[in-house]
Amino acid sequence: MIRSATPADAEFLARANERMALETEHRVLLPATIRAGVARVLADPQLGRYYVAECDGQPVGCLMITYEWSDWRNGLFWWVQSVFVEPEYRGRGIYRSLYQHVKQTAAAEGGCCGFRLYVEKDNLRAQQTYQRLGMSATDYLLFEENLGEV
């Protein structure tokens, strides 16, 4: 079952983010910062929204959507972020279910012109999953400048 996250999911979401960052980027997130960040999204839907996948009533996966306005398309790109599936549930279609739910939600709400995400260049398994679901690599490179702790 896929559902919208609630404040009761905050600890699961924070731990999922911590585990994902360590697994994919070898980064240790600051616990207070990630918990505040998760709480802020849960409290302010303009920032984004989390979805949770459950099996037998237990959360086993999640993702977050944030938004980017495209003046070229007069619509919002929905960015898929903070993807995590418990290791023992990988390969069972959990992410597929989350992504399909997001696509159905976007279609029902309207105004979404597409979906984007970024993935570590060495995370080939995730890239293959995204390609199987209809996504493709773009011609863009991602640049950033951090102004705080990461």
Backbone as CSV, one residue per row, in Angstrom:
resi,resn,N_x,N_y,N_z,CA_x,CA_y,CA_z,C_x,C_y,C_z
1,MET,0.839,-1.181,0.000,0.000,0.000,0.000,0.888,1.250,0.000
2,ILE,0.501,2.213,-0.805,1.195,3.499,-0.861,0.277,4.546,-0.250
3,ARG,0.835,5.390,0.592,0.032,6.432,1.231,0.875,7.687,1.427
4,SER,0.203,8.796,1.650,0.893,10.035,1.999,1.461,9.892,3.407
5,ALA,2.633,10.438,3.602,3.265,10.384,4.918,2.544,11.321,5.879
6,THR,2.621,10.984,7.145,2.066,11.805,8.216,3.189,12.133,9.200
7,PRO,2.950,13.058,10.124,3.980,13.343,11.132,4.434,12.104,11.912
8,ALA,3.569,11.100,12.019,3.956,9.867,12.716,5.059,9.113,11.970
9,ASP,5.258,9.411,10.692,6.295,8.762,9.888,7.643,9.467,9.966
10,ALA,7.717,10.575,10.676,8.907,11.412,10.653,10.179,10.650,11.003
11,GLU,10.158,9.826,12.010,11.369,9.102,12.399,11.771,8.083,11.333
12,PHE,10.809,7.368,10.776,11.123,6.437,9.683,11.749,7.186,8.510
13,LEU,11.160,8.321,8.125,11.671,9.103,6.992,13.080,9.614,7.265
14,ALA,13.321,10.102,8.466,14.656,10.596,8.808,15.676,9.464,8.761
15,ARG,15.333,8.318,9.339,16.261,7.181,9.326,16.487,6.685,7.902
16,ALA,15.443,6.677,7.085,15.584,6.257,5.688,16.544,7.193,4.955
17,ASN,16.412,8.488,5.186,17.320,9.446,4.567,18.759,9.228,5.037
18,GLU,18.935,8.994,6.322,20.272,8.745,6.849,20.894,7.514,6.191
19,ARG,20.117,6.454,6.087,20.625,5.212,5.507,20.917,5.374,4.021
20,MET,20.033,6.071,3.303,20.225,6.294,1.871,21.486,7.122,1.622
21,ALA,21.687,8.189,2.386,22.862,9.043,2.215,24.150,8.265,2.482
22,LEU,24.136,7.439,3.506,25.321,6.645,3.826,25.580,5.601,2.739
23,GLU,24.527,4.945,2.291,24.661,3.883,1.290,25.089,4.415,-0.077
24,THR,24.509,5.512,-0.518,24.742,5.969,-1.888,25.852,7.010,-2.011
25,GLU,26.036,7.830,-0.981,27.011,8.913,-1.077,28.085,8.843,0.009
26,HIS,27.978,7.852,0.873,28.920,7.690,1.988,28.959,8.950,2.854
27,ARG,27.771,9.552,3.024,27.648,10.765,3.845,26.874,10.439,5.115
28,VAL,27.351,10.991,6.193,26.644,10.887,7.466,25.881,12.187,7.650
29,LEU,24.565,12.082,7.686,23.738,13.272,7.879,23.668,13.625,9.357
30,LEU,23.571,14.905,9.637,23.420,15.351,11.015,21.997,15.044,11.472
31,PRO,21.832,14.232,12.502,20.500,13.802,12.921,19.526,14.953,13.176
32,ALA,19.955,15.985,13.866,19.045,17.099,14.161,18.626,17.817,12.887
33,THR,19.543,17.949,11.940,19.237,18.656,10.695,18.249,17.872,9.849
34,ILE,18.472,16.565,9.674,17.562,15.780,8.835,16.187,15.675,9.483
35,ARG,16.140,15.549,10.788,14.839,15.470,11.455,14.073,16.792,11.321
36,ALA,14.767,17.897,11.435,14.117,19.201,11.237,13.673,19.368,9.790
37,GLY,14.482,18.894,8.848,14.126,18.997,7.435,12.908,18.162,7.091
38,VAL,12.847,16.951,7.606,11.681,16.086,7.383,10.439,16.725,7.999
39,ALA,10.558,17.193,9.229,9.412,17.811,9.912,8.911,19.033,9.146
40,ARG,9.824,19.788,8.586,9.428,20.995,7.857,8.622,20.666,6.611
41,VAL,9.045,19.639,5.870,8.275,19.231,4.680,6.906,18.702,5.096
42,LEU,6.874,17.905,6.150,5.582,17.367,6.605,4.630,18.475,7.038
43,ALA,5.177,19.583,7.525,4.354,20.698,7.993,3.993,21.692,6.893
44,ASP,4.736,21.699,5.799,4.531,22.701,4.745,4.485,22.040,3.376
45,PRO,3.290,21.699,2.884,3.175,20.994,1.602,3.691,21.775,0.400
46,GLN,3.914,23.078,0.539,4.493,23.830,-0.575,5.954,23.440,-0.805
47,LEU,6.611,22.943,0.225,7.999,22.511,0.086,8.107,21.160,-0.610
48,GLY,7.140,20.303,-0.398,7.167,18.974,-0.972,6.222,18.061,-0.231
49,ARG,6.305,16.803,-0.563,5.487,15.802,0.121,6.181,14.455,0.083
50,TYR,5.969,13.701,1.118,6.514,12.352,1.219,5.404,11.337,0.988
51,TYR,5.811,10.222,0.392,4.948,9.062,0.268,5.657,7.884,0.909
52,VAL,4.854,6.990,1.501,5.383,5.833,2.211,4.765,4.573,1.619
53,ALA,5.603,3.570,1.408,5.139,2.242,0.998,5.104,1.368,2.242
54,GLU,4.013,0.648,2.404,3.862,-0.241,3.556,3.662,-1.677,3.100
55,CYS,4.204,-2.598,3.883,3.925,-4.025,3.753,3.557,-4.525,5.134
56,ASP,2.422,-5.187,5.218,1.939,-5.704,6.505,1.899,-4.622,7.576
57,GLY,1.503,-3.408,7.179,1.356,-2.308,8.121,2.641,-1.640,8.553
58,GLN,3.776,-2.063,7.999,5.068,-1.489,8.364,5.639,-0.697,7.194
59,PRO,6.220,0.485,7.450,6.840,1.238,6.356,8.092,0.521,5.856
60,VAL,8.183,0.372,4.531,9.328,-0.322,3.943,10.005,0.505,2.841
61,GLY,9.418,1.625,2.496,9.999,2.466,1.462,9.382,3.841,1.487
62,CYS,10.083,4.786,0.835,9.567,6.148,0.806,10.209,6.917,-0.331
63,LEU,9.589,8.017,-0.648,10.184,9.008,-1.539,9.552,10.346,-1.235
64,MET,10.241,11.385,-1.656,9.754,12.744,-1.479,9.645,13.394,-2.853
65,ILE,8.651,14.238,-3.004,8.474,15.046,-4.209,8.702,16.506,-3.836
66,THR,9.509,17.195,-4.644,9.607,18.651,-4.551,9.293,19.203,-5.935
67,TYR,9.225,20.508,-6.053,8.705,21.120,-7.273,9.681,22.118,-7.878
68,GLU,9.695,22.156,-9.199,10.486,23.131,-9.952,9.595,23.725,-11.033
69,TRP,9.427,25.026,-11.006,8.623,25.706,-12.024,9.394,25.766,-13.334
70,SER,8.747,25.410,-14.430,9.344,25.517,-15.758,8.568,26.548,-16.562
71,ASP,9.192,27.695,-16.796,8.530,28.698,-17.629,8.452,28.219,-19.075
72,TRP,9.394,27.397,-19.510,9.377,26.870,-20.874,8.148,26.006,-21.124
73,ARG,7.677,25.341,-20.073,6.559,24.408,-20.229,5.284,24.884,-19.526
74,ASN,5.408,26.011,-18.822,4.276,26.523,-18.063,3.686,25.447,-17.154
75,GLY,4.575,24.771,-16.449,4.144,23.699,-15.557,5.226,23.389,-14.547
76,LEU,4.898,22.497,-13.657,5.821,22.081,-12.603,6.465,20.744,-12.942
77,PHE,7.777,20.671,-12.812,8.436,19.381,-12.759,8.321,18.890,-11.333
78,TRP,7.994,17.654,-11.169,8.007,17.031,-9.857,9.340,16.289,-9.742
79,TRP,10.153,16.703,-8.779,11.439,16.065,-8.531,11.254,14.923,-7.542
80,VAL,11.702,13.753,-7.920,11.678,12.577,-7.054,12.984,12.591,-6.264
81,GLN,12.866,12.614,-4.947,14.037,12.708,-4.082,13.868,11.787,-2.885
82,SER,14.947,11.645,-2.147,14.928,10.899,-0.879,14.280,9.526,-1.030
83,VAL,14.681,8.824,-2.077,14.157,7.477,-2.344,14.883,6.470,-1.465
84,PHE,14.111,5.640,-0.794,14.702,4.565,-0.006,13.730,3.400,0.068
85,VAL,14.274,2.202,-0.120,13.517,0.957,0.083,14.379,0.075,0.974
86,GLU,13.768,-0.468,2.008,14.497,-1.368,2.907,15.152,-2.473,2.077
87,PRO,16.419,-2.792,2.382,17.152,-3.760,1.556,16.420,-5.081,1.318
88,GLU,15.761,-5.596,2.335,15.088,-6.892,2.178,13.833,-6.810,1.303
89,TYR,13.403,-5.608,0.967,12.221,-5.422,0.110,12.590,-4.962,-1.298
90,ARG,13.853,-4.790,-1.567,14.278,-4.359,-2.901,14.045,-5.481,-3.910
91,GLY,13.737,-5.083,-5.132,13.472,-6.057,-6.181,12.059,-6.610,-6.147
92,ARG,11.200,-6.056,-5.299,9.815,-6.531,-5.170,8.798,-5.539,-5.741
93,GLY,9.288,-4.500,-6.419,8.360,-3.544,-7.028,7.900,-2.430,-6.108
94,ILE,8.569,-2.248,-4.979,8.182,-1.189,-4.034,8.384,0.181,-4.673
95,TYR,9.563,0.423,-5.231,9.780,1.715,-5.864,8.830,1.911,-7.042
96,ARG,8.628,0.884,-7.842,7.687,0.969,-8.971,6.313,1.431,-8.479
97,SER,5.859,0.855,-7.387,4.550,1.236,-6.830,4.545,2.684,-6.360
98,LEU,5.614,3.112,-5.701,5.712,4.504,-5.263,5.673,5.450,-6.463
99,TYR,6.472,5.148,-7.482,6.548,6.025,-8.654,5.218,6.045,-9.414
100,GLN,4.576,4.907,-9.559,3.276,4.880,-10.234,2.244,5.699,-9.455
101,HIS,2.304,5.622,-8.142,1.388,6.414,-7.311,1.618,7.908,-7.533
102,VAL,2.880,8.303,-7.580,3.215,9.703,-7.822,2.695,10.142,-9.194
103,LYS,2.882,9.320,-10.207,2.422,9.660,-11.550,0.899,9.783,-11.591
104,GLN,0.204,8.880,-10.930,-1.261,8.948,-10.887,-1.724,10.195,-10.140
105,THR,-1.046,10.522,-9.060,-1.384,11.719,-8.289,-1.182,12.969,-9.137
106,ALA,-0.062,13.031,-9.844,0.223,14.180,-10.704,-0.821,14.319,-11.800
107,ALA,-1.205,13.218,-12.399,-2.217,13.259,-13.459,-3.549,13.743,-12.910
108,ALA,-3.912,13.286,-11.718,-5.185,13.686,-11.118,-5.198,15.159,-10.730
109,GLU,-4.065,15.670,-10.262,-3.996,17.061,-9.821,-3.793,18.031,-10.975
110,GLY,-3.131,17.598,-12.030,-2.835,18.467,-13.166,-1.691,19.418,-12.852
111,GLY,-1.169,20.058,-13.900,-0.125,21.061,-13.734,1.290,20.528,-13.709
112,CYS,1.448,19.216,-13.689,2.778,18.616,-13.697,3.185,18.377,-15.148
113,CYS,4.359,18.872,-15.525,4.814,18.711,-16.910,5.837,17.593,-17.054
114,GLY,6.269,16.985,-15.962,7.215,15.887,-16.049,7.843,15.577,-14.712
115,PHE,8.663,14.552,-14.728,9.315,14.078,-13.511,10.813,14.095,-13.714
116,ARG,11.521,14.488,-12.686,12.974,14.519,-12.722,13.520,13.924,-11.437
117,LEU,14.739,13.459,-11.531,15.457,13.020,-10.340,16.934,13.045,-10.653
118,TYR,17.728,13.031,-9.624,19.158,12.873,-9.811,19.573,11.590,-9.111
119,VAL,20.612,10.981,-9.646,21.079,9.699,-9.128,22.598,9.705,-9.182
120,GLU,23.216,9.079,-8.212,24.671,8.967,-8.203,25.126,8.257,-9.480
121,LYS,26.174,8.772,-10.099,26.630,8.222,-11.382,27.087,6.780,-11.272
122,ASP,27.461,6.330,-10.076,27.896,4.945,-9.892,26.765,4.010,-9.459
123,ASN,25.581,4.536,-9.234,24.464,3.721,-8.769,23.734,3.138,-9.983
124,LEU,24.359,2.147,-10.590,23.834,1.564,-11.827,22.512,0.839,-11.621
125,ARG,22.350,0.196,-10.481,21.093,-0.518,-10.220,19.914,0.456,-10.222
126,ALA,20.073,1.600,-9.560,18.992,2.595,-9.537,18.756,3.143,-10.940
127,GLN,19.821,3.423,-11.676,19.665,3.948,-13.034,18.882,2.978,-13.909
128,GLN,19.171,1.695,-13.790,18.448,0.685,-14.565,16.978,0.650,-14.173
129,THR,16.703,0.792,-12.895,15.310,0.821,-12.422,14.575,2.004,-13.032
130,TYR,15.184,3.177,-12.991,14.541,4.375,-13.527,14.303,4.233,-15.028
131,GLN,15.249,3.663,-15.739,15.081,3.462,-17.178,13.954,2.482,-17.475
132,ARG,13.853,1.405,-16.711,12.768,0.436,-16.907,11.400,1.076,-16.708
133,LEU,11.352,2.130,-15.888,10.078,2.785,-15.617,9.793,3.932,-16.585
134,GLY,10.629,4.094,-17.613,10.350,5.074,-18.650,11.137,6.364,-18.567
135,MET,12.002,6.493,-17.581,12.817,7.704,-17.475,14.071,7.535,-18.330
136,SER,14.663,8.649,-18.710,15.908,8.593,-19.474,16.863,9.659,-18.967
137,ALA,18.141,9.413,-19.189,19.159,10.392,-18.799,18.995,11.641,-19.657
138,THR,19.297,12.787,-19.081,19.183,14.040,-19.818,20.570,14.475,-20.302
139,ASP,20.588,15.553,-21.048,21.850,16.130,-21.505,22.421,17.128,-20.497
140,TYR,21.760,17.281,-19.355,22.185,18.254,-18.361,23.138,17.631,-17.346
141,LEU,24.078,18.426,-16.883,24.882,18.088,-15.724,24.319,18.870,-14.550
142,LEU,24.508,18.374,-13.364,24.014,19.036,-12.170,25.183,19.744,-11.496
143,PHE,25.022,21.019,-11.218,26.016,21.795,-10.494,25.382,22.281,-9.196
144,GLU,26.194,22.503,-8.182,25.673,23.050,-6.946,26.744,23.827,-6.217
145,GLU,26.284,24.660,-5.318,27.158,25.353,-4.383,26.476,25.283,-3.023
146,ASN,27.112,24.637,-2.087,26.535,24.495,-0.766,26.831,25.728,0.076
147,LEU,25.808,26.185,0.782,25.957,27.361,1.630,25.842,27.012,3.121
148,GLY,25.771,25.740,3.417,25.638,25.349,4.804,26.136,23.932,4.988
149,GLU,25.760,23.361,6.104,26.199,22.016,6.424,25.485,21.008,5.547
150,VAL,26.218,20.015,5.128,25.647,18.923,4.327,26.284,17.637,4.761
